[in-house]
Amino acid sequence: MDIFAEQQYIVERLDGDYAYLKNMNSPEDDLKCVARALLPEVGEGSKLRYEMMSYEVIE
């Protein structure tokens, strides 16, 4: 996977300082654990775009 390619995720769950993201383009993948400090303000169910090594909320 190209780290600069756009990916879309949904926040499946929040657990303390971490968020667990599900890839919307490839739902069979395991959840991705990301430090919440790297994300904008999110809640469970938030949709994110990952591009150029940064996240932004969509929708």
Biopython code that builds the backbone (N, CA, C, O; Angstrom):
import numpy as np
from Bio.PDB.StructureBuilder import StructureBuilder

atoms = [
    (1, "MET", "N", (0.840, -1.189, 0.000)),
    (1, "MET", "CA", (0.000, 0.000, 0.000)),
    (1, "MET", "C", (0.879, 1.244, 0.000)),
    (1, "MET", "O", (1.819, 1.346, 0.787)),
    (2, "ASP", "N", (0.579, 2.164, -0.860)),
    (2, "ASP", "CA", (1.285, 3.436, -0.960)),
    (2, "ASP", "C", (0.855, 4.328, 0.205)),
    (2, "ASP", "O", (-0.335, 4.603, 0.358)),
    (3, "ILE", "N", (1.812, 4.787, 1.035)),
    (3, "ILE", "CA", (1.453, 5.599, 2.202)),
    (3, "ILE", "C", (0.881, 6.963, 1.814)),
    (3, "ILE", "O", (0.289, 7.640, 2.654)),
    (4, "PHE", "N", (1.049, 7.371, 0.569)),
    (4, "PHE", "CA", (0.518, 8.654, 0.131)),
    (4, "PHE", "C", (-0.831, 8.521, -0.570)),
    (4, "PHE", "O", (-1.478, 9.530, -0.850)),
    (5, "ALA", "N", (-1.266, 7.295, -0.858)),
    (5, "ALA", "CA", (-2.533, 7.080, -1.552)),
    (5, "ALA", "C", (-3.695, 7.352, -0.600)),
    (5, "ALA", "O", (-3.602, 7.072, 0.595)),
    (6, "GLU", "N", (-4.784, 7.897, -1.131)),
    (6, "GLU", "CA", (-5.953, 8.187, -0.311)),
    (6, "GLU", "C", (-6.620, 6.899, 0.154)),
    (6, "GLU", "O", (-6.817, 5.966, -0.625)),
    (7, "GLN", "N", (-6.960, 6.869, 1.423)),
    (7, "GLN", "CA", (-7.722, 5.777, 2.027)),
    (7, "GLN", "C", (-8.858, 6.397, 2.825)),
    (7, "GLN", "O", (-8.747, 7.529, 3.296)),
    (8, "GLN", "N", (-9.944, 5.662, 2.976)),
    (8, "GLN", "CA", (-11.054, 6.145, 3.796)),
    (8, "GLN", "C", (-11.312, 5.138, 4.911)),
    (8, "GLN", "O", (-11.315, 3.927, 4.691)),
    (9, "TYR", "N", (-11.529, 5.667, 6.109)),
    (9, "TYR", "CA", (-11.723, 4.846, 7.296)),
    (9, "TYR", "C", (-12.962, 5.302, 8.044)),
    (9, "TYR", "O", (-13.425, 6.432, 7.892)),
    (10, "ILE", "N", (-13.488, 4.391, 8.860)),
    (10, "ILE", "CA", (-14.536, 4.735, 9.807)),
    (10, "ILE", "C", (-14.004, 4.353, 11.183)),
    (10, "ILE", "O", (-13.372, 3.309, 11.349)),
    (11, "VAL", "N", (-14.267, 5.214, 12.172)),
    (11, "VAL", "CA", (-13.817, 4.942, 13.532)),
    (11, "VAL", "C", (-14.753, 3.890, 14.127)),
    (11, "VAL", "O", (-15.921, 4.167, 14.400)),
    (12, "GLU", "N", (-14.232, 2.694, 14.322)),
    (12, "GLU", "CA", (-15.030, 1.597, 14.882)),
    (12, "GLU", "C", (-15.176, 1.733, 16.388)),
    (12, "GLU", "O", (-16.257, 1.524, 16.938)),
    (13, "ARG", "N", (-14.058, 2.091, 17.063)),
    (13, "ARG", "CA", (-14.141, 2.271, 18.513)),
    (13, "ARG", "C", (-12.989, 3.129, 19.003)),
    (13, "ARG", "O", (-11.930, 3.216, 18.381)),
    (14, "LEU", "N", (-13.238, 3.759, 20.143)),
    (14, "LEU", "CA", (-12.224, 4.555, 20.820)),
    (14, "LEU", "C", (-11.877, 3.840, 22.117)),
    (14, "LEU", "O", (-12.753, 3.322, 22.810)),
    (15, "ASP", "N", (-10.597, 3.820, 22.431)),
    (15, "ASP", "CA", (-10.139, 3.153, 23.641)),
    (15, "ASP", "C", (-9.002, 3.973, 24.233)),
    (15, "ASP", "O", (-7.844, 3.808, 23.848)),
    (16, "GLY", "N", (-9.330, 4.844, 25.156)),
    (16, "GLY", "CA", (-8.313, 5.698, 25.776)),
    (16, "GLY", "C", (-7.654, 6.597, 24.747)),
    (16, "GLY", "O", (-8.323, 7.394, 24.089)),
    (17, "ASP", "N", (-6.346, 6.470, 24.610)),
    (17, "ASP", "CA", (-5.573, 7.315, 23.701)),
    (17, "ASP", "C", (-5.522, 6.773, 22.276)),
    (17, "ASP", "O", (-4.793, 7.308, 21.440)),
    (18, "TYR", "N", (-6.281, 5.724, 21.989)),
    (18, "TYR", "CA", (-6.220, 5.086, 20.671)),
    (18, "TYR", "C", (-7.597, 4.996, 20.022)),
    (18, "TYR", "O", (-8.624, 4.903, 20.695)),
    (19, "ALA", "N", (-7.582, 5.028, 18.698)),
    (19, "ALA", "CA", (-8.792, 4.824, 17.896)),
    (19, "ALA", "C", (-8.536, 3.618, 17.006)),
    (19, "ALA", "O", (-7.427, 3.416, 16.510)),
    (20, "TYR", "N", (-9.572, 2.830, 16.815)),
    (20, "TYR", "CA", (-9.481, 1.653, 15.954)),
    (20, "TYR", "C", (-10.287, 1.927, 14.701)),
    (20, "TYR", "O", (-11.498, 2.138, 14.761)),
    (21, "LEU", "N", (-9.604, 1.923, 13.561)),
    (21, "LEU", "CA", (-10.192, 2.325, 12.297)),
    (21, "LEU", "C", (-10.386, 1.133, 11.379)),
    (21, "LEU", "O", (-9.545, 0.236, 11.311)),
    (22, "LYS", "N", (-11.522, 1.138, 10.664)),
    (22, "LYS", "CA", (-11.798, 0.112, 9.659)),
    (22, "LYS", "C", (-11.688, 0.765, 8.293)),
    (22, "LYS", "O", (-12.282, 1.814, 8.046)),
    (23, "ASN", "N", (-10.923, 0.137, 7.406)),
    (23, "ASN", "CA", (-10.733, 0.642, 6.053)),
    (23, "ASN", "C", (-12.031, 0.444, 5.264)),
    (23, "ASN", "O", (-12.468, -0.690, 5.072)),
    (24, "MET", "N", (-12.644, 1.528, 4.811)),
    (24, "MET", "CA", (-13.918, 1.451, 4.086)),
    (24, "MET", "C", (-13.744, 0.883, 2.682)),
    (24, "MET", "O", (-14.700, 0.357, 2.112)),
    (25, "ASN", "N", (-12.542, 0.977, 2.115)),
    (25, "ASN", "CA", (-12.285, 0.467, 0.771)),
    (25, "ASN", "C", (-11.926, -1.013, 0.772)),
    (25, "ASN", "O", (-11.987, -1.675, -0.264)),
    (26, "SER", "N", (-11.557, -1.522, 1.924)),
    (26, "SER", "CA", (-11.121, -2.912, 2.041)),
    (26, "SER", "C", (-11.601, -3.460, 3.386)),
    (26, "SER", "O", (-10.788, -3.678, 4.284)),
    (27, "PRO", "N", (-12.909, -3.685, 3.537)),
    (27, "PRO", "CA", (-13.471, -4.031, 4.846)),
    (27, "PRO", "C", (-12.978, -5.354, 5.425)),
    (27, "PRO", "O", (-13.160, -5.596, 6.618)),
    (28, "GLU", "N", (-12.362, -6.214, 4.623)),
    (28, "GLU", "CA", (-11.869, -7.475, 5.166)),
    (28, "GLU", "C", (-10.569, -7.299, 5.951)),
    (28, "GLU", "O", (-10.150, -8.219, 6.652)),
    (29, "ASP", "N", (-9.927, -6.136, 5.846)),
    (29, "ASP", "CA", (-8.698, -5.871, 6.596)),
    (29, "ASP", "C", (-8.992, -5.781, 8.093)),
    (29, "ASP", "O", (-10.105, -5.452, 8.502)),
    (30, "ASP", "N", (-7.977, -6.080, 8.897)),
    (30, "ASP", "CA", (-8.083, -5.928, 10.343)),
    (30, "ASP", "C", (-8.203, -4.446, 10.691)),
    (30, "ASP", "O", (-7.902, -3.577, 9.872)),
    (31, "LEU", "N", (-8.645, -4.172, 11.913)),
    (31, "LEU", "CA", (-8.726, -2.790, 12.367)),
    (31, "LEU", "C", (-7.322, -2.212, 12.509)),
    (31, "LEU", "O", (-6.382, -2.909, 12.891)),
    (32, "LYS", "N", (-7.203, -0.941, 12.199)),
    (32, "LYS", "CA", (-5.932, -0.220, 12.296)),
    (32, "LYS", "C", (-5.963, 0.595, 13.586)),
    (32, "LYS", "O", (-6.883, 1.386, 13.798)),
    (33, "CYS", "N", (-4.979, 0.411, 14.437)),
    (33, "CYS", "CA", (-4.881, 1.142, 15.697)),
    (33, "CYS", "C", (-4.049, 2.404, 15.467)),
    (33, "CYS", "O", (-2.910, 2.332, 15.005)),
    (34, "VAL", "N", (-4.637, 3.570, 15.796)),
    (34, "VAL", "CA", (-3.976, 4.857, 15.568)),
    (34, "VAL", "C", (-4.064, 5.685, 16.848)),
    (34, "VAL", "O", (-5.115, 5.730, 17.488)),
    (35, "ALA", "N", (-2.978, 6.332, 17.219)),
    (35, "ALA", "CA", (-2.990, 7.229, 18.375)),
    (35, "ALA", "C", (-3.937, 8.389, 18.098)),
    (35, "ALA", "O", (-3.875, 9.001, 17.032)),
    (36, "ARG", "N", (-4.805, 8.691, 19.042)),
    (36, "ARG", "CA", (-5.782, 9.768, 18.846)),
    (36, "ARG", "C", (-5.112, 11.120, 18.655)),
    (36, "ARG", "O", (-5.705, 12.022, 18.065)),
    (37, "ALA", "N", (-3.889, 11.274, 19.141)),
    (37, "ALA", "CA", (-3.155, 12.531, 18.961)),
    (37, "ALA", "C", (-2.881, 12.811, 17.487)),
    (37, "ALA", "O", (-2.638, 13.959, 17.117)),
    (38, "LEU", "N", (-2.917, 11.782, 16.640)),
    (38, "LEU", "CA", (-2.669, 11.950, 15.202)),
    (38, "LEU", "C", (-3.946, 12.258, 14.420)),
    (38, "LEU", "O", (-3.893, 12.524, 13.219)),
    (39, "LEU", "N", (-5.095, 12.220, 15.105)),
    (39, "LEU", "CA", (-6.381, 12.403, 14.437)),
    (39, "LEU", "C", (-7.006, 13.735, 14.803)),
    (39, "LEU", "O", (-6.709, 14.298, 15.857)),
    (40, "PRO", "N", (-7.883, 14.248, 13.922)),
    (40, "PRO", "CA", (-8.684, 15.406, 14.317)),
    (40, "PRO", "C", (-9.702, 14.953, 15.372)),
    (40, "PRO", "O", (-9.732, 13.772, 15.720)),
    (41, "GLU", "N", (-10.509, 15.836, 15.870)),
    (41, "GLU", "CA", (-11.546, 15.487, 16.848)),
    (41, "GLU", "C", (-12.504, 14.484, 16.206)),
    (41, "GLU", "O", (-13.151, 14.795, 15.206)),
    (42, "VAL", "N", (-12.597, 13.277, 16.781)),
    (42, "VAL", "CA", (-13.437, 12.223, 16.219)),
    (42, "VAL", "C", (-14.252, 11.552, 17.313)),
    (42, "VAL", "O", (-13.947, 11.654, 18.501)),
    (43, "GLY", "N", (-15.284, 10.871, 16.880)),
    (43, "GLY", "CA", (-16.083, 10.020, 17.751)),
    (43, "GLY", "C", (-16.304, 8.709, 17.031)),
    (43, "GLY", "O", (-15.960, 8.572, 15.857)),
    (44, "GLU", "N", (-16.876, 7.747, 17.731)),
    (44, "GLU", "CA", (-17.178, 6.477, 17.085)),
    (44, "GLU", "C", (-18.153, 6.726, 15.941)),
    (44, "GLU", "O", (-19.143, 7.437, 16.112)),
    (45, "GLY", "N", (-17.882, 6.154, 14.793)),
    (45, "GLY", "CA", (-18.703, 6.355, 13.607)),
    (45, "GLY", "C", (-18.218, 7.472, 12.698)),
    (45, "GLY", "O", (-18.728, 7.625, 11.588)),
    (46, "SER", "N", (-17.235, 8.263, 13.150)),
    (46, "SER", "CA", (-16.686, 9.326, 12.298)),
    (46, "SER", "C", (-16.027, 8.708, 11.073)),
    (46, "SER", "O", (-15.417, 7.642, 11.152)),
    (47, "LYS", "N", (-16.159, 9.391, 9.943)),
    (47, "LYS", "CA", (-15.507, 8.942, 8.710)),
    (47, "LYS", "C", (-14.307, 9.834, 8.453)),
    (47, "LYS", "O", (-14.380, 11.056, 8.584)),
    (48, "LEU", "N", (-13.204, 9.202, 8.086)),
    (48, "LEU", "CA", (-11.940, 9.909, 7.890)),
    (48, "LEU", "C", (-11.351, 9.627, 6.520)),
    (48, "LEU", "O", (-11.532, 8.549, 5.954)),
    (49, "ARG", "N", (-10.644, 10.617, 6.005)),
    (49, "ARG", "CA", (-9.834, 10.443, 4.799)),
    (49, "ARG", "C", (-8.381, 10.530, 5.245)),
    (49, "ARG", "O", (-7.994, 11.437, 5.981)),
    (50, "TYR", "N", (-7.588, 9.571, 4.786)),
    (50, "TYR", "CA", (-6.153, 9.564, 5.052)),
    (50, "TYR", "C", (-5.448, 9.797, 3.736)),
    (50, "TYR", "O", (-5.606, 9.028, 2.788)),
    (51, "GLU", "N", (-4.665, 10.867, 3.681)),
    (51, "GLU", "CA", (-3.943, 11.202, 2.454)),
    (51, "GLU", "C", (-2.723, 12.022, 2.829)),
    (51, "GLU", "O", (-2.777, 12.878, 3.713)),
    (52, "MET", "N", (-1.633, 11.750, 2.151)),
    (52, "MET", "CA", (-0.380, 12.486, 2.386)),
    (52, "MET", "C", (-0.001, 12.466, 3.879)),
    (52, "MET", "O", (0.442, 13.469, 4.438)),
    (53, "MET", "N", (-0.188, 11.294, 4.502)),
    (53, "MET", "CA", (0.202, 11.041, 5.886)),
    (53, "MET", "C", (-0.553, 11.891, 6.898)),
    (53, "MET", "O", (-0.020, 12.185, 7.968)),
    (54, "SER", "N", (-1.797, 12.295, 6.582)),
    (54, "SER", "CA", (-2.620, 13.010, 7.560)),
    (54, "SER", "C", (-4.083, 12.594, 7.406)),
    (54, "SER", "O", (-4.507, 12.112, 6.355)),
    (55, "TYR", "N", (-4.835, 12.795, 8.480)),
    (55, "TYR", "CA", (-6.245, 12.426, 8.517)),
    (55, "TYR", "C", (-7.115, 13.667, 8.549)),
    (55, "TYR", "O", (-6.746, 14.685, 9.134)),
    (56, "GLU", "N", (-8.292, 13.572, 7.904)),
    (56, "GLU", "CA", (-9.280, 14.640, 8.013)),
    (56, "GLU", "C", (-10.664, 14.009, 8.044)),
    (56, "GLU", "O", (-10.896, 12.971, 7.425)),
    (57, "VAL", "N", (-11.584, 14.643, 8.770)),
    (57, "VAL", "CA", (-12.958, 14.156, 8.859)),
    (57, "VAL", "C", (-13.683, 14.464, 7.562)),
    (57, "VAL", "O", (-13.535, 15.552, 7.004)),
    (58, "ILE", "N", (-14.470, 13.503, 7.079)),
    (58, "ILE", "CA", (-15.303, 13.708, 5.902)),
    (58, "ILE", "C", (-16.754, 13.462, 6.298)),
    (58, "ILE", "O", (-17.022, 12.766, 7.277)),
    (59, "GLU", "N", (-17.669, 14.019, 5.558)),
    (59, "GLU", "CA", (-19.110, 13.895, 5.777)),
    (59, "GLU", "C", (-19.474, 14.505, 7.063)),
    (59, "GLU", "O", (-20.647, 14.506, 7.436)),
]
sb = StructureBuilder()
sb.init_structure("model")
sb.init_model(0)
sb.init_chain("A")
sb.init_seg("    ")
for serial, (resi, resn, name, xyz) in enumerate(atoms, 1):
    if name == "N":
        sb.init_residue(resn, " ", resi, " ")
    sb.init_atom(name, np.array(xyz, "f"), 0.0, 1.0, " ", f" {name:<3s}", serial, name[0])
structure = sb.get_structure()
